[in-house]
Amino acid sequence: MNLIITCARHLEQETEQELRKTLDEMGDSEPEITITRMSGILTAKTSLEPTEATRKIKERLLDEPWSIRYCLRIIPVQRVTETDINEIEKEVLDMKNLILEEESYRISVEKRNSDISGQEIISRVAKNIKNKVSLDFPDKIILIEILGNKTGIGIVKKTDILSVEKTKRSMSE
């Protein structure tokens, strides 16, 4: 998986069709889309670069707000590992060069179907990164998306995460 998609509960089928059509129009005719056992959560493996895919979907949404009806959030992830604190720490360490020396960061942990400690993940990851922390306006966000026994990890800008509702709301302001 390199995208995590949230939708309203029980609209996973419609969301899958919408995402499949959208990715196809962007050049990926065969994405692997999985409806997870968690209500309102889908994962996708697209041949497109994940942050580029979310950016293009956002552009499309700004041009044609009606084209995205079921996807609520689209979250890009660059790595997937098992949900194990040592593995998560190792993957983030391997990717920390995506945060430039002068950039600030924030760690964001979203847990679904897991009782692993979010605080422990944050402290284990943070001790390895010397950059300045900014909770309100970070240059980069270290995303740790836990979906049961799989964890998606991404180091992205806030604008790389697509919130359909916020984007539509910003258009009416």
SVG drawing of the C-alpha trace seen along z (x, -y; Angstrom):
<svg xmlns="http://www.w3.org/2000/svg" viewBox="-23 -33 44 41">
<polyline fill="none" stroke="black" stroke-width="0.4" points="0.0,0.0 1.1,-3.5 -2.2,-5.3 -4.6,-5.1 -8.1,-6.3 -10.8,-7.1 -14.5,-7.2 -17.9,-7.2 -18.8,-3.8 -20.5,-1.4 -19.6,-3.4 -16.3,-1.4 -17.6,0.1 -18.5,-3.3 -15.2,-4.8 -13.3,-2.0 -15.0,-2.6 -14.4,-6.4 -10.7,-5.9 -10.3,-3.3 -11.8,-5.7 -9.8,-8.7 -6.4,-6.8 -7.2,-5.4 -7.7,-8.9 -4.4,-9.9 -2.6,-7.1 -2.7,-4.1 -5.2,-1.6 -4.5,1.2 -4.2,0.0 -4.5,2.6 -7.3,1.3 -8.2,3.2 -11.2,2.6 -9.8,3.4 -11.7,5.1 -11.8,1.7 -14.9,-0.2 -14.3,-3.3 -10.7,-2.4 -9.3,-1.4 -5.7,-1.0 -4.3,-1.3 -1.1,-0.4 -0.7,-2.7 2.1,-2.9 2.0,-6.7 4.2,-8.3 1.9,-8.7 2.4,-12.4 2.1,-13.2 -1.1,-11.2 -2.7,-13.1 -1.6,-16.4 -3.2,-15.5 -6.4,-14.4 -6.5,-17.7 -6.0,-19.6 -8.9,-17.7 -11.0,-18.3 -10.4,-22.1 -11.4,-22.0 -14.3,-19.6 -15.6,-19.5 -18.3,-17.0 -15.8,-14.4 -14.9,-13.2 -17.9,-12.3 -16.9,-9.3 -13.2,-9.7 -12.8,-11.8 -9.0,-11.7 -6.2,-10.4 -3.0,-9.8 0.3,-9.0 2.7,-6.5 6.2,-5.7 7.0,-2.6 5.0,0.2 6.2,2.4 4.8,4.7 3.3,3.0 6.3,3.4 8.0,0.5 11.5,1.6 10.5,1.9 8.7,-1.4 11.7,-3.1 14.1,-1.5 12.0,-2.6 11.7,-6.2 15.5,-6.3 16.1,-5.1 13.9,-7.9 14.9,-10.8 17.0,-12.3 13.7,-13.5 13.7,-16.1 16.3,-18.8 18.5,-20.2 16.7,-23.5 13.2,-22.0 11.0,-21.5 8.8,-18.4 6.0,-16.8 5.2,-13.1 1.6,-12.1 0.5,-8.6 -2.9,-7.3 -3.8,-3.9 -6.5,-1.6 -7.0,1.9 -3.8,1.8 -2.9,1.4 0.8,0.4 1.7,-2.8 1.5,-5.9 3.5,-7.8 6.3,-5.2 6.5,-5.3 6.8,-9.1 9.5,-9.1 11.5,-6.3 11.3,-8.1 11.9,-11.6 15.1,-10.7 16.7,-10.0 15.8,-13.2 17.7,-16.4 15.6,-18.9 13.4,-21.4 9.9,-20.2 6.9,-22.3 3.5,-20.9 1.5,-23.7 3.4,-24.6 5.9,-21.9 7.7,-21.8 7.4,-18.0 5.1,-15.5 6.3,-12.0 3.1,-10.1 2.8,-6.7 -0.5,-5.1 -1.2,-1.9 -3.7,0.4 -3.8,3.5 -0.6,5.5 0.6,3.3 2.0,-0.2 2.3,-2.8 5.0,-5.4 5.4,-8.7 7.4,-11.9 5.3,-14.5 4.3,-18.1 0.9,-19.0 -0.3,-19.8 0.5,-16.3 -2.4,-14.9 -5.7,-15.4 -8.7,-16.3 -11.6,-16.5 -13.8,-18.3 -11.2,-21.0 -10.4,-21.5 -14.0,-21.9 -14.5,-24.3 -11.5,-26.4 -13.1,-26.8 -16.2,-28.5 -14.3,-31.0"/>
</svg>
